[in-house]
């Protein structure tokens, strides 16, 4: 997921890439397709700690797996972002002094279009509520391929409809993993990592949305 997602942001932002300036539709489509492929490989629990929490609440997996799964997912985000940095190292170097360091940071992690932490928190929590509820509903289908493709389309729709404010992280591993990678990588002229935003909005809010989604699906779908 991170290789596709951070990779497409490198493509659209960094100097001298083949797809520089391709825009948000290109990026969101790649996220959607990339998540579909990830789900084909690993299933709908193993790429998002918020989904792990929802599945624990619903009784589908043991609470003892919540922390190990979540840590593994965040670590996967770190590793994936480092791999992408290695792939695009020449383009990162070519972009020094030509692209704002905050824009470079935002290749790795999300940030709001307008910083308003309470509203940003609500946006991420609500987007995650829609996302997790949608995945759980789609997952009730018996066709595994249909589930994976359906979730990719859901990512595309959420990104297009709800992503313009905060960048729709909806996933601690998607944001915190690459944010940590940005912090430890030897990127020249590096911006600060904005941990306040990273911990509060893409860090905590998705779990709030996942809790609401789990209880909603219990009540509405009888899960």
Secondary structure per residue as TSV (DSSP state, phi and psi in degrees):
chain	resnum	aa	ss	phi	psi
A	1	X	-	360.0	-47.4
A	2	X	H	-70.6	-37.0
A	3	X	H	-60.3	-44.5
A	4	X	H	-66.4	-48.1
A	5	X	H	-72.2	-51.3
A	6	X	H	-67.7	-34.4
A	7	X	H	-60.6	-42.6
A	8	X	H	-69.3	-31.8
A	9	X	H	-68.4	-35.9
A	10	X	H	-60.5	-43.7
A	11	X	H	-58.7	-43.2
A	12	X	H	-82.9	-22.2
A	13	X	H	-105.1	-45.1
A	14	X	S	-73.4	153.5
A	15	X	T	-66.3	141.5
A	16	X	T	66.8	18.3
A	17	X	-	-81.0	163.6
A	18	X	T	-66.7	-27.1
A	19	X	T	-119.1	25.9
A	20	X	T	-55.2	132.3
A	21	X	T	79.1	15.4
A	22	X	-	-68.8	-25.1
A	23	X	-	97.8	178.6
A	24	X	H	-71.1	-32.9
A	25	X	H	-63.6	-42.2
A	26	X	H	-59.7	-45.4
A	27	X	H	-68.3	-48.0
A	28	X	H	-65.9	-37.1
A	29	X	H	-62.6	-41.2
A	30	X	H	-66.0	-40.9
A	31	X	H	-57.8	-47.0
A	32	X	H	-61.6	-48.4
A	33	X	H	-65.0	-40.3
A	34	X	H	-64.2	-39.3
A	35	X	H	-67.7	-37.2
A	36	X	H	-58.3	-45.7
A	37	X	H	-63.3	-41.2
A	38	X	H	-61.5	-39.0
A	39	X	H	-69.7	-36.3
A	40	X	H	-56.7	-39.0
A	41	X	H	-79.0	-44.0
A	42	X	H	-121.7	-10.7
A	43	X	-	87.8	172.9
A	44	X	S	-87.6	-0.5
A	45	X	S	-94.2	-34.1
A	46	X	T	-90.1	15.1
A	47	X	T	-126.7	6.8
A	48	X	-	-152.4	113.4
A	49	X	H	-59.3	-30.7
A	50	X	H	-64.0	-39.0
A	51	X	H	-68.0	-37.1
A	52	X	H	-58.4	-45.2
A	53	X	H	-60.4	-45.8
A	54	X	H	-60.7	-41.5
A	55	X	H	-68.0	-32.9
A	56	X	H	-65.3	-44.9
A	57	X	H	-61.7	-38.8
A	58	X	T	-77.7	-7.1
A	59	X	T	81.2	15.0
A	60	X	S	-83.7	-24.6
A	61	X	S	-136.6	160.1
A	62	X	-	-73.5	142.9
A	63	X	T	-60.4	-25.1
A	64	X	T	-66.5	-16.5
A	65	X	H	-92.9	-8.2
A	66	X	H	-60.5	-52.8
A	67	X	H	-68.9	-47.5
A	68	X	H	-58.5	-43.7
A	69	X	H	-62.1	-45.3
A	70	X	H	-65.0	-43.1
A	71	X	H	-63.4	-41.4
A	72	X	H	-63.5	-38.7
A	73	X	H	-67.1	-43.0
A	74	X	H	-64.9	-42.4
A	75	X	H	-61.3	-38.6
A	76	X	H	-61.2	-37.5
A	77	X	H	-63.7	-39.0
A	78	X	H	-62.7	-50.0
A	79	X	H	-63.1	-44.2
A	80	X	H	-59.9	-42.2
A	81	X	H	-67.9	-36.8
A	82	X	H	-64.4	-41.0
A	83	X	H	-60.3	-43.8
A	84	X	H	-64.0	-40.8
A	85	X	H	-60.0	-41.8
A	86	X	H	-61.4	-43.1
A	87	X	H	-62.9	-38.1
A	88	X	T	-105.7	18.5
A	89	X	H	-54.8	-43.8
A	90	X	H	-61.8	-36.5
A	91	X	H	-75.6	-34.6
A	92	X	H	-60.6	-44.5
A	93	X	H	-63.9	-39.9
A	94	X	H	-67.8	-19.6
A	95	X	H	-92.3	-8.3
A	96	X	T	-62.2	127.6
A	97	X	T	81.1	-7.7
A	98	X	T	-111.0	-24.1
A	99	X	S	-124.1	135.5
A	100	X	-	-56.0	134.8
A	101	X	H	-57.7	-32.5
A	102	X	H	-65.9	-38.3
A	103	X	H	-62.9	-38.6
A	104	X	H	-63.8	-44.4
A	105	X	H	-59.0	-38.1
A	106	X	H	-72.2	-9.7
A	107	X	H	-61.9	-37.6
A	108	X	H	-87.1	-41.3
A	109	X	S	-133.9	166.6
A	110	X	-	-87.4	161.0
A	111	X	-	-155.2	155.6
A	112	X	-	-80.5	150.9
A	113	X	S	-66.4	-42.6
A	114	X	S	-126.9	123.2
A	115	X	-	-79.0	112.1
A	116	X	-	-148.7	90.6
A	117	X	H	-56.8	-43.9
A	118	X	H	-60.5	-44.2
A	119	X	H	-70.2	-40.1
A	120	X	H	-58.3	-41.4
A	121	X	H	-61.4	-46.6
A	122	X	H	-61.0	-43.4
A	123	X	H	-58.9	-48.6
A	124	X	H	-66.3	-39.4
A	125	X	H	-65.2	-44.5
A	126	X	H	-69.0	-42.1
A	127	X	H	-60.2	-40.1
A	128	X	H	-68.3	-37.7
A	129	X	H	-57.2	-48.1
A	130	X	H	-61.9	-43.9
A	131	X	H	-63.5	-52.0
A	132	X	H	-67.7	-42.3
A	133	X	H	-59.6	-43.2
A	134	X	H	-63.1	-42.9
A	135	X	H	-63.0	-45.2
A	136	X	H	-62.5	-38.3
A	137	X	H	-67.7	-45.5
A	138	X	H	-62.6	-38.0
A	139	X	H	-68.0	-13.4
A	140	X	T	-72.2	-12.2
A	141	X	S	-69.4	154.6
A	142	X	S	-92.0	-13.1
A	143	X	-	-88.6	105.9
A	144	X	H	-60.1	-43.2
A	145	X	H	-60.9	-40.2
A	146	X	H	-63.9	-36.0
A	147	X	H	-62.5	-50.4
A	148	X	H	-63.5	-43.5
A	149	X	H	-67.9	-40.1
A	150	X	H	-61.0	-40.0
A	151	X	H	-67.0	-38.0
A	152	X	H	-60.0	-42.1
A	153	X	H	-66.2	-35.8
A	154	X	H	-63.6	-43.6
A	155	X	H	-58.2	-44.3
A	156	X	H	-60.2	-45.7
A	157	X	H	-67.5	-43.9
A	158	X	H	-63.6	-42.4
A	159	X	H	-60.9	-43.2
A	160	X	H	-73.7	-38.5
A	161	X	H	-87.7	-31.6
A	162	X	H	-123.1	-2.3
A	163	X	T	-87.8	-6.2
A	164	X	T	-75.0	-10.4
A	165	X	T	-95.1	-50.6
A	166	X	T	-117.6	-9.2
A	167	X	-	90.8	5.8
A	168	X	-	45.6	66.3
A	169	X	-	-66.4	-59.5
A	170	X	-	58.3	17.4
A	171	X	-	-165.5	114.9
A	172	X	H	-57.3	-40.7
A	173	X	I	-67.2	-34.7
A	174	X	I	-66.6	-37.3
A	175	X	I	-96.3	-50.9
A	176	X	I	-69.5	-38.4
A	177	X	I	-58.7	-56.6
A	178	X	H	-64.7	-30.1
A	179	X	H	-64.3	-41.0
A	180	X	H	-64.5	-41.9
A	181	X	H	-59.7	-43.8
A	182	X	H	-59.3	-37.4
A	183	X	H	-67.1	-34.4
A	184	X	H	-98.4	-15.9
A	185	X	S	-76.3	148.8
A	186	X	-	-81.4	60.2
A	187	X	-	-82.7	130.1
A	188	X	T	-73.2	145.0
A	189	X	T	54.0	49.4
A	190	X	-	-81.4	138.5
A	191	X	-	-77.0	162.5
A	192	X	-	-67.2	164.5
A	193	X	-	-92.3	-2.9
A	194	X	-	50.2	59.5
A	195	X	H	-64.0	-31.8
A	196	X	H	-56.3	-51.4
A	197	X	H	-65.9	-45.3
A	198	X	H	-60.8	-39.3
A	199	X	H	-76.3	-42.6
A	200	X	I	-74.3	-51.6
A	201	X	I	-87.4	-69.2
A	202	X	I	-74.9	-11.8
A	203	X	I	-84.0	-54.5
A	204	X	I	-96.1	-41.5
A	205	X	I	-55.8	-40.2
A	206	X	H	-59.9	-32.3
A	207	X	H	-68.6	-36.5
A	208	X	H	-62.7	-46.0
A	209	X	H	-61.5	-37.9
A	210	X	H	-67.8	-39.8
A	211	X	H	-61.5	-46.5
A	212	X	H	-61.3	-41.2
A	213	X	H	-64.0	-42.8
A	214	X	H	-62.4	-45.6
A	215	X	H	-70.9	-34.0
A	216	X	H	-62.9	-44.7
A	217	X	H	-70.9	-30.5
A	218	X	H	-61.0	-47.3
A	219	X	H	-75.4	-43.0
A	220	X	H	-88.1	-38.4
A	221	X	H	-104.0	-7.3
A	222	X	-	69.7	27.7
A	223	X	-	-76.3	360.0
